[in-house]
Amino acid sequence: MSASSPAARPAPRGSSHGLESLLLLLTTGGLIGAIVPATKFAQAAGVPPLPWAFSMMFGAGAILAALARAKGAPVPLTGRYLRYFAVSGFLSVALPNVVLFFVMPPLGAGLSSVVYTLPPILTLLLATAVGIERPDRWRAAGIGLGFAGALMIVGPRGSLPSPDLAGWMALAFLMPVSVAAGNIYRTAAWPPGAKPLALAAGTMLGGAAWVALALLATGAVGDLPKLWLAPGLAALQIAVTAFTYILYFRLQVVAGPVYLSQIGYVATAVGLGTGTLVFGERYSAWIWGGAAVIVAGVLLVAFGRRLLGHRLLGHRL
């Protein structure tokens, strides 16, 4: 894994995206999508949301910190890095995951995943506004196609099964806003020369610190022993999360924040699949069609310029 290589800043504007970016996108998005059913299983076993979130973030952060030290790049603890870890940990890890754990029981795995279709649009808008990204017609077309798929999912035939869920769905929309803001912050504030593995470790531990504060503020510290209701699942979740964030920060380096934000499209498709296959949730043909359109959008962003460019060149020849 080259997560700790000298390539220590996110991809520049206009960088191309090839097979590595696509594989990282699909793998990372799939793993994040798998967090949804794991969380639902844990809650079914009686594990409360905050202890589950804390164990996932702290355990994964500890593993990543140990790997960073073993590679000769321990997690820096200077003021600049601690600020980075606090902000990125809150926006990218703590807030979206805690919200996910709370909305999961009423919404189910599939609907909880649907909101992850929105970070690419929000990230592109924010990145363009702050000058991190330049407009690109193929990228915009691919993200627009993915957004069209999202509209198919949340459109009239894919609407909420009960009006009582509207409030929970509104809360769920905090997730894409937080994720998009985190994508931009991590790129804009990326410390010069920083190693992705060390930043991943610090971000996870920063997220764990925020959840620890929530545990103290709510008096839920006494619920931590309930993690033993699902010890094997907790250990698996920690290991998968650590691996996921190694890939996550590598993808940010090689592809940039807008491309990385499409992870949400993949996570949504995986969440819908597990909701159906594992939990017996049922969705209309519009929702499955939307998932297919989302995949097409991801492929267009990954290879659209290259493939269409070759086709145009062939016509000229």
C-alpha positions in Angstrom: 0.0 0.0 0.0 1.4 3.4 -1.0 -0.6 5.4 1.4 2.5 6.7 3.0 4.4 7.5 -0.2 6.0 11.0 -0.8 3.0 12.0 -2.9 1.6 13.9 0.1 -0.8 16.3 -1.3 -4.2 15.8 -3.0 -4.4 15.6 -6.8 -4.0 18.9 -8.6 -6.7 20.6 -10.5 -7.5 18.9 -13.8 -5.7 15.7 -12.9 -6.6 12.6 -14.9 -8.2 9.5 -13.3 -7.4 6.1 -14.4 -7.8 2.5 -13.3 -6.3 3.0 -9.8 -8.7 5.7 -9.0 -11.7 3.7 -10.2 -10.6 0.6 -8.2 -10.1 2.7 -5.1 -13.4 4.4 -5.6 -15.3 1.1 -6.0 -13.5 -0.6 -3.1 -13.8 2.2 -0.7 -17.4 3.0 -1.5 -18.3 -0.7 -1.2 -16.6 -0.9 2.2 -18.4 2.2 3.5 -21.6 0.8 2.2 -20.9 -2.3 4.2 -20.8 -0.3 7.4 -24.5 0.2 7.2 -25.6 -3.4 7.6 -22.9 -4.0 10.2 -24.3 -1.1 12.2 -27.8 -2.5 11.9 -26.7 -5.9 13.2 -24.9 -4.3 16.2 -28.0 -2.3 17.1 -30.1 -5.4 16.8 -27.7 -7.0 19.3 -28.4 -4.2 21.7 -25.3 -2.0 21.2 -26.1 1.7 21.6 -25.0 4.1 18.8 -22.4 6.2 20.6 -20.4 3.4 22.1 -20.4 1.6 18.7 -19.2 4.8 16.9 -16.5 5.4 19.5 -15.2 1.8 19.3 -15.0 1.9 15.5 -13.2 5.3 15.4 -10.8 4.7 18.3 -10.0 1.2 17.3 -9.4 2.0 13.7 -7.4 5.1 14.6 -5.1 3.1 16.9 -4.5 0.5 14.2 -3.6 3.2 11.6 -1.4 5.1 14.1 0.5 1.9 14.8 0.9 1.2 11.1 2.1 4.8 10.5 4.7 4.5 13.3 5.9 1.1 11.9 6.4 2.8 8.5 8.5 5.6 10.1 5.8 8.3 9.8 4.2 8.6 13.3 1.2 10.8 13.8 2.4 14.4 14.3 1.1 16.2 17.3 1.9 19.8 16.6 -0.8 22.5 16.7 -1.4 22.6 12.9 -1.9 18.8 12.8 -4.1 18.7 15.9 -6.3 21.4 14.4 -6.5 19.4 11.2 -7.4 16.2 13.1 -10.1 18.0 15.1 -11.9 19.5 12.1 -11.5 16.6 9.7 -12.4 14.2 12.4 -15.6 16.0 13.2 -16.7 16.7 9.6 -15.6 13.5 7.9 -16.0 10.9 10.6 -17.8 11.8 13.9 -20.9 13.8 12.7 -21.9 11.7 9.7 -21.3 8.3 11.4 -23.2 9.3 14.6 -26.1 10.6 12.5 -26.1 7.4 10.5 -26.2 5.3 13.7 -29.2 7.2 15.0 -31.3 7.3 11.7 -30.6 3.6 10.9 -33.4 2.0 13.0 -36.3 4.1 11.6 -35.1 4.4 8.0 -33.5 1.1 7.4 -30.2 0.3 5.6 -31.3 1.3 2.1 -32.9 4.7 2.8 -30.1 5.6 5.2 -27.6 5.1 2.3 -29.6 7.1 -0.2 -28.4 10.5 1.1 -24.8 9.5 0.2 -25.7 10.3 -3.4 -25.5 14.0 -2.6 -21.9 14.6 -1.5 -20.5 14.7 -5.1 -22.8 17.5 -6.1 -22.1 19.5 -2.9 -18.4 18.8 -3.1 -18.2 19.9 -6.7 -20.0 23.2 -5.9 -17.8 23.9 -2.9 -14.6 23.0 -4.7 -15.5 25.2 -7.6 -16.4 28.0 -5.3 -13.1 28.0 -3.4 -11.0 27.4 -6.5 -9.8 23.8 -5.8 -11.4 22.5 -9.0 -11.9 23.9 -12.4 -15.1 23.3 -14.4 -14.8 20.1 -16.6 -17.6 19.1 -18.9 -17.0 15.4 -18.7 -16.7 15.4 -14.9 -19.8 17.7 -14.6 -21.7 15.4 -17.0 -20.8 12.3 -15.0 -21.7 13.8 -11.7 -24.9 15.2 -13.2 -25.8 11.7 -14.4 -25.1 10.4 -10.9 -27.4 13.1 -9.5 -30.1 12.1 -12.0 -29.9 8.6 -10.6 -30.2 10.0 -7.1 -33.4 11.9 -8.2 -34.8 8.6 -9.5 -34.2 7.1 -6.1 -35.9 9.8 -4.1 -38.5 10.7 -6.7 -42.2 10.1 -6.5 -42.1 6.3 -6.8 -39.1 6.1 -4.5 -40.4 8.4 -1.8 -40.5 7.5 1.8 -42.8 4.6 2.8 -44.3 6.6 5.6 -44.7 10.4 6.2 -43.6 9.9 9.8 -40.1 9.3 8.5 -39.7 12.8 7.1 -38.0 14.2 10.2 -35.6 11.3 10.3 -34.8 11.8 6.6 -34.2 15.5 7.2 -31.7 14.6 10.0 -30.0 12.1 7.6 -29.3 15.0 5.2 -26.8 16.3 7.7 -24.5 13.5 6.5 -23.9 14.6 2.9 -23.4 18.2 4.0 -20.8 17.2 6.6 -19.1 14.8 4.2 -18.8 17.4 1.5 -17.4 20.0 3.8 -14.9 17.5 5.1 -13.8 16.6 1.6 -13.0 20.3 0.9 -11.4 20.9 4.2 -9.0 18.0 4.0 -7.8 19.2 0.6 -7.5 22.9 1.5 -5.9 22.3 4.9 -3.7 19.3 3.9 -0.3 20.0 5.7 2.6 20.2 3.3 4.6 16.9 3.2 2.0 15.1 5.4 1.7 11.4 5.0 -1.8 10.1 4.1 -1.6 7.2 6.6 -0.7 9.5 9.5 -3.6 11.9 8.5 -6.0 9.0 8.3 -5.0 7.9 11.8 -5.3 11.4 13.2 -8.6 11.9 11.6 -10.1 8.7 13.0 -8.7 9.6 16.5 -10.0 13.1 16.2 -13.5 11.7 15.4 -13.2 9.4 18.4 -12.4 12.4 20.6 -15.6 14.1 19.5 -17.7 11.0 20.2 -16.0 10.6 23.6 -17.1 14.2 24.4 -20.6 13.2 23.4 -20.5 10.1 25.6 -19.4 12.3 28.6 -22.0 15.0 27.9 -24.9 12.5 27.6 -23.8 10.3 30.5 -23.6 7.3 28.1 -20.1 6.3 29.2 -21.7 3.5 31.2 -23.0 2.0 28.0 -19.5 1.2 26.7 -19.5 -2.4 28.3 -22.5 -3.1 26.0 -20.0 -3.5 23.2 -19.5 -7.0 24.6 -23.0 -7.8 23.3 -21.3 -8.1 19.8 -17.5 -8.4 20.3 -16.8 -10.2 17.1 -18.8 -7.7 15.0 -17.1 -4.8 16.8 -13.6 -6.2 16.0 -14.5 -6.8 12.4 -15.9 -3.3 12.1 -12.7 -1.8 13.5 -10.5 -3.8 11.1 -12.6 -3.0 8.1 -12.8 0.7 9.0 -9.0 0.9 9.4 -8.5 -0.6 5.9 -11.2 1.6 4.4 -9.5 4.8 5.6 -6.1 3.7 4.2 -7.8 3.5 0.8 -9.9 6.6 1.4 -6.9 8.9 2.0 -4.9 7.3 -0.9 -7.9 8.1 -3.2 -7.9 11.7 -2.0 -4.2 11.9 -2.9 -4.5 10.4 -6.4 -7.9 11.8 -7.5 -8.8 14.9 -5.4 -12.0 15.7 -3.4 -14.6 15.8 -6.2 -13.7 12.4 -7.6 -13.4 11.0 -4.1 -16.9 12.3 -3.2 -18.4 9.8 -5.7 -17.8 7.2 -3.0 -21.3 8.1 -1.9 -22.8 6.8 -5.2 -21.1 3.4 -4.7 -22.1 3.3 -1.0 -25.7 4.0 -1.8 -25.8 1.1 -4.3 -24.2 -1.3 -1.8 -26.6 -0.1 0.9 -29.6 -0.7 -1.3 -28.3 -4.1 -2.2 -27.7 -5.2 1.4 -31.0 -3.7 2.5 -32.7 -6.0 0.0 -30.6 -9.2 0.2 -29.8 -9.1 3.9 -32.7 -7.3 5.6 -35.6 -8.0 3.2 -36.2 -4.3 2.4 -38.1 -3.8 -0.8 -37.6 -1.0 -3.4 -39.3 0.0 -6.6 -37.8 -0.4 -10.1 -37.1 3.3 -10.1 -34.7 2.9 -7.2 -32.8 0.1 -8.9 -32.8 2.0 -12.2 -31.4 5.0 -10.3 -28.6 2.9 -8.9 -27.7 1.7 -12.5 -27.6 5.4 -13.6 -25.3 6.2 -10.7 -22.9 3.6 -11.8 -22.9 5.0 -15.3 -22.1 8.4 -13.9 -19.1 7.0 -12.0 -17.7 5.4 -15.1 -18.2 8.6 -17.1 -16.2 10.6 -14.6 -13.5 8.0 -14.5 -13.1 7.3 -18.2 -15.4 9.7 -20.1 -12.8 12.2 -21.3 -10.4 9.5 -22.3 -12.9 7.3 -24.2 -14.8 10.1 -25.9 -11.6 11.8 -26.7 -10.2 8.7 -28.5 -13.5 8.4 -30.4 -13.4 12.0 -31.6 -9.7 11.5 -32.6 -10.7 8.4 -34.5 -13.3 10.4 -36.5 -10.8 13.1 -37.3 -8.3 10.5 -38.6 
